[in-house]
Amino acid sequence: MFNKETYVKRRAELKKLVGKGIIILFGNNESPANFPANGYYPFRQDSSFLYYFGQKRDGLVGVIDIDNDTETLVGDDIDIDDIVWYGSVDSVKDMADAVGVANTVNMKGLKTICNNALREHRKVHFLPPYRADIMIQIFDLFGIHPNQQKESASMDLIHAIVKMRSVKTQEEIEELERAAVIGHKMHTTAMILGKPGVTELFVGGQVSGIANSYGSMVSFPTIFTQHGEIMHGNPSMAVLEAGRLALCDCGAETINHYCSDNTRTFPVSGKFTQRQLEIYKVVEECHDAALKLSKPGVKYMDVHFAICRILFDRMKELGLAKGDTDAAVAAGAHAMFLPHGLGHMMGMDVHDMESFDQINVGFDEETRPNLEQFGTNCLRMGRCLEEGFVVTDEPGIYFIPALIDEWRAKKHCADFLNFDKLDEYKDFGGIRLEDDLLITKDGCRFIGKDIIPYHPQDVEDFIAANRK
């Protein structure tokens, strides 16, 4: 937790932004893995509840009554049976005091608060729920069916929270830097362990264990695979083979639940082949170009398309693409190689605030998403950058056999792609490089004092110096 004043100030600002009514912020409950008493570990609190109320215990709800200027922490104190098994914990009142909340009630009292608000025809603000148990709770409190709750959620509250959480304060940046330290340990461990003869699952498990031992948990399930063309390739029992590339996309959460998110692609044998190096250098150039282009006032959508043009130009030089680059990018031909966006917001959630819908987080009234064009429809972040934003920079090049076959059969973008040459790369896999950017007053910088090796020679030198 941060200090009490942080949470007091955050709630005061939220009240100003929302203006009137009553705000209900639901914390998470335990989530059973395979039966009620066997919950997923560690418990993960809802990020917005954490942001304003700071407490990590399950079964809590925060209430902010804007009109009456009162705040209440709702929850039941644990009983002796739980104490026997899990030990003593702070009372709900103690937790409220720790974050500057004056009032507490038990969970039954939440029904009274909500009934009074409804009877007085006051506006009740809640966020779109993403867990079934919270959907049932909202149904019990307000009579709103789960399939109507997303539409009934408060846009005023969503916009206010996005405004606040998008700009990171100094104490948040310090937490993100701590997450980067853990991420560095994770990725360098993968490079050391990821040699011929071990399984993907072994390396992935070791990497995830670092997050658990130095922080709170992984910031998302670890991706470690020789099939880099699969965006979310879970580690399998496949044995790492010399001559292949391994892609590691992983990150950690600190104990205060701020994330890191990096991707590295490295040769299993420790040395890039010439063909691998040609493709890798294109991704490296795109990755570094984003660092130069990103600054306050620049639309991240514009950075994305600048990277797409660089990528397509280089694919033409390698004989994989052809034609006018601007026309090709306008037609979406670049998505053969890069079928996702350049990056996303990051903070307490690795895809920060994604539960609010990306259109409300990564876009604004001026910059709207293109949901029709393949690849571009996966751009999560397009809006103007501001000082204090944290975004990922993650270009990639992927050779997806099924996509090559489908576009060839449909003659999709045939004026811009050399399908015969693409066929030669069906066994290549994919390459992605990803780092986290903090937007500064005049530009941007990587988060993390020690950068995970990514320049080709640095990768090879690191592996040679550290593998036994």
N, C-alpha and C positions, 0 to 999 in steps of 0.2 A: 504493500500500500504506500501511497504518497502521504504527505502530511494532511491533517484535517482541513486546513485552509484551502487546499487544492480542490477538495470535493465541495466545500461550501461555496467557493467562487464559481465552480462549474454549474452547480444547481441554480445559483443566482442568475448567471448568464442565460441559462436555459429558460428560466421564467420570463426574462425580458424578451427573448426571441419568440417564444410561443404566445405570450401575451395574456391569455385568459383560459379559464377552464381548469381541469384537473388531469395531471399526468400520471399514468400507471406504468411503471417499468418492471416487468416480470423478470426475476432471476430464474435460473434453471433449477430443475430438480435432478436427482440422480437418474442416470439412464442405465437400465439393466442390460448386461451383456447377453445373458442367456437365462437368468431367472432373477426375481426381484432383489434378492440379497446380494447378488454378484454384479455390482455396478462396474461400468468402465472406470478405469483409473488412469490418471488422476481426474478428479471432478473438474469440469470446466464451466465456469460461470459465464453467463451472457455478457458480452463485451460492453454493451451500453449500460447495463446495470453496474458493471464494474467501473465504468467511466464516471458515473455520478454518485455511486454509493460504496464502491470500493471493497465490499465484503464478498468473500469467496464461498461462504457456506450455502448449501442447497436449501431450497424451500423458503426463499425470501422474496419480497416484493417491495419496491420503493414507490411511495406516493408523494407527489408534489402538488399541493393545492395552491395554484397561482393566485386565485381570487382572495383567499384568506391568508396567504403568505405563511402556510404551514407545511411541514415535511414530516413524513411518517415512515418508519421502517416496520414492515409487516412480517411476522414469522412466529412460529411456535418454538418455545424453548425445548431442548431435548430432555428426555426423561431418563430415569436411572438405568433402564435396560440398555439404552444407547451408550450411556456413560460407561457401563461395564465392558462393552465391546470396543468402544472407540475412544474412551477417555473424556475428560471434562472439556467443554468448550465455553467460549464467552456466551453470556446471555444475549438475547436480542437487544436489550437495553444497553449493554456494554458495547455491542457492535455499533449501535446507533450513536452513542456518545463519541466513539472513535472517529466518526466521519461528520460530526457536527449536526446530527439529526435529533431534534428535541423530543419527538413523540414515537411511541411504539404501540402496536396492537397485535393480538394474535391473528391467525389466519381467518378465523370466523369474523373478526372485526373488519376484514377487507370487504366482506359482503355488505356490511352496514354502510361503510364509506361509499361504495358504489351505488347502493340503493338510494342513499340520500342525494347523490349527484344526479342520478336519473330522475328522481322525483322533482328536483329543482330545475330540470331541463338544462343542466350545465353540460358544456362540451367536455367529453372524456377523450383524452388522447392516449392511444397505445400504438405500439409498433407492430408491423406484420409478424405474426408468430411463425416459427419454423419447427417447433416441436409439438407433437400431437397432444401431450399432456397439457401444455399451455393453451392450445386451441380449445380443449375441453373446459379448462378453467375460465377462459373468456366466454365461452358459451354459457356456463353456469352463472357468471356474473352479469352478463349483458344480454343474453338471449340471442347472440349473433352466431349463426351457423358457421362451422369452420370453413365452408366453401365461399363464405362472404366476408371473412375476416380480413383478408388482404386488401380488399377494396374499401373496407371500413376503417382501416388503419389511418392514423392522422398524418396527412401530408405536411401540416404545419410542424409537427414534431419531427418527422423525418428530415425536413429541410433544415430545421434548427440543429439537429444532432450532426448532420453532414457538415454544416458550416463550422461547427465547433471541432469535431474530430478530424476534419481534413487538415487543419493547420496544427502542426505538432509544436508543443511548448518545449522549452529547454530540458525540463525534467523527462519529457517523453523521448526526446532525441537521445538523452543519456541512456535510457532503457533500450532504445533501438541499437545503440552502440554496444551495449552488453550482449544483446542477442547476436550481433554480428561476430563477436568474439567466439560464441558457442558455434555459430555457423562455420567459422573458419576451421575450428577443430573438427567438425563433422566432415567437411569437404576434403581437407588434407588427409584425414584418416581414410576416406574412400580411395584417394589416389594411391595411398601406401598399400592398402589391403587388396585393391582391385587388380590382381595379377592373375595370369593364367592358372587354372586349376581350382579356384575357389568358386563358390556359387554366388549368384546375384543376391540370394536371400541372406547369405552370411554377411556380405558387405553391408547390405541394407539394414540388417539387424544391429550390427555394430554401430553404424552411423546413428540410427534412431536412439540407441542406448546412450550416446553422448548427450543428446538433447535431454533425456530423462535424468541424467546424472548431474548436469551442470545448470539446468534450468527447471522449467515446469514440465514441458512436454515438447514433442515436435509441433511445428506450426501448421503442418499438414502431413498426411501420410507420405513417407519417404519414397521417392521415385529413384530406382536404380536399375538400369537395364542396358543390355546390348542392342536392344531394338529402340534406338533413339527416335525412330520415326513414329513411335506410339507416344502421344503427348503425355499420358499418365500411365506409364509402364511400371506396374508394380513389380518388385523383385520376385523372381521365380527361382526354382531349383536348377535353372540352366547354369552350366559351368562356363566361366569366363574363358574365352579363347584368344590366343595370340592372333594379332592381325585385325581384331575387331575393335570398335570404339565402345566405351562405356559412358553412359549419360547419367549423371547424378544431380537430381533436383531435390533439395531438401532445405530445411530450416528449423529453427528452434524458437520457443517462447521463453522469455525470462520468467522468473517467479511472479513478476507483475504483469505478465501476459502481453508483452510487446514482442514482435516477430522479426525474424530474419527470413530471407528467401533468396537463395542463390542457385545457379545451375552451372555445372562444369561438365565438359565432355573431354575425355582423355583416352589415349591409346592403351588398351589392356597390356600390350607388350612393353609399353614405355616409350615407344618411338612411333611417330606418325608416318604413314606411307605418303608418297607424293600425292596421290589422289585425295587422301584424307586432308592433307595440308592445304591443298588448293581450295577445298570447300571451307575448311576451318578458317582460313584467312579472310574469306568473305564475311563470315559471321563476326569475326573479330573486328573488321573494319566497321560493320554496321553497329556493333556494340559501342565502339569508341566514338562513332559519329553522334550517337544519341547523347553522350556525355557533353559534347561540344555544343549541341543545338538546344539543349533543355535549359530554360531560364524563365523567370517570371514574365508573364504576358504572352508567352508562346503557347499555342494550342498543341497539346500532346498528339492530337490527330495529325497535325502538320509534321511533327517529328516522325510519327509512324510512317507516313507516306514518303518522307524524304529517305528514310531507311529502305523502304520498298523499292524506290528508284535506284538506290545504290546497289541493292541486292540484284535487281534485274539486269542492270548494266554488267555486273560481274558474271552473271549467268550467261549473258550473251558472249562474253569473252571466252568462256569455257565451252561454248558451242551447245549449251543446253536450251538457250532461248534465242529469240530473234525479233526483229521489227522495232518499231518506235517505242521507246521505253514509256513515255507518258501515256500513249494510247494503250499499251499493254497493262499498265497499272490501273488505268481507268476501267479497263475491261475485267480486271481482277486476275490477270494471268499470273501475277506474282504469288497468288495464294497456292499455286502448285507447289511452291517451295516454302512459303510462310503462311500457313492457314490460320494464324491467330494474330492477336494484336501485339503491339510492342511491349505493353505492360499494363499494370493496374495499380491502384492506390494500395498502400500497405500501412499497417499500424498495429492495433490490437488484434485485428483479424488479418490473416495473410492476404486475402482479397478484402480489403477493409470495407466494412459495412455492406458486404455483398447481399446480406439478407434484406436490405432495403430496395433491392433491384439496382442493377448497375446504371440504368438510365438516370437514376436520382443521385448517383455518386460520381460517376465518371463523365457525366455530360451536364449541360446547362441549357438555358433557353436559346443561347446563341449557337451552341455546338450540339448537334443531334446525331445519334447513331444511324448508320446505314444497316438495317436489319435484313436487307434483301440479298446483298452480294456475299457469296461464299468467302470466308476468310475475314473480310471487313466486318461481318456481323459478329465476329468474336473480339472486336476491339473493345476492351473494357474501360479504357481511359482516353477521352478525347478533348476534354475541356481545357481552358487556359490554365497554365501552371501559375501557382502563387508561392511566395516565400513561405517555407514551412511545410509544404506538401512533401510526402514521401511516395515515390513511384518506382516501380521496377523497370529495368531496361533489359529486355530479354528477347533479342532477335534469334532466329533459328533458321536452319535449312533442313528440310526433311524430304526424303524420297519414299513416298508411300505407294507401294505397288498397286493397291486397289484404286487409288485416286488416279494414278497414271493410266491404268486400263480404262477407267470410266471416262475420263476426259478424251482419251484417244477415240473410244467408241462413239462418243457424242460429237467429236470434232470440236470440242469446247476450247476456245482460245488457240485453235490450230494455227492461226497466223502468227502466233507469238512463241510457240513451244516446238522444240525438236523432239518428237516422241521417240524416234529411233535411238537418239542419244540418251534420252531419259531411261529407256529400257536397260541400258548398260549400268544404271545406278540403282536398280531395284534391290540389290543386295547391300547397299551402302549403309542404310540406317538413317540416323539424323544427328544433327549437332545443334546445341543451344548453349548460349552463354548468358548468364543473368546476374545482375547486381542491383542493389537498392540505392536509389538516388535521393538525396535530400536537396530540395530546391532552396537555394540561398538567395541573398539580396541581388547578386549580379549574375548568377549562373546556377551551377549545381556541383555536388561532390558525391563520391561514393560514401555510403555509411560503412564504417569499419576502418580502423587505422591500418590493419594488416590485410591487404587485398589477397584473396585466394588466387594462386597462380592461374593465369589464363593465356598470356602470350605463349605461343607454341614452344619457344625455346625454354621459357621459364617452367612450363609444364614438364617437359622432358628432363630438364635439369633437376627439378624437385623430385621427380620419381626416381631418377638415377641416384640421388643423394640419400634417399630415405627408405627405399625398399631393401630388404635383406635378401 
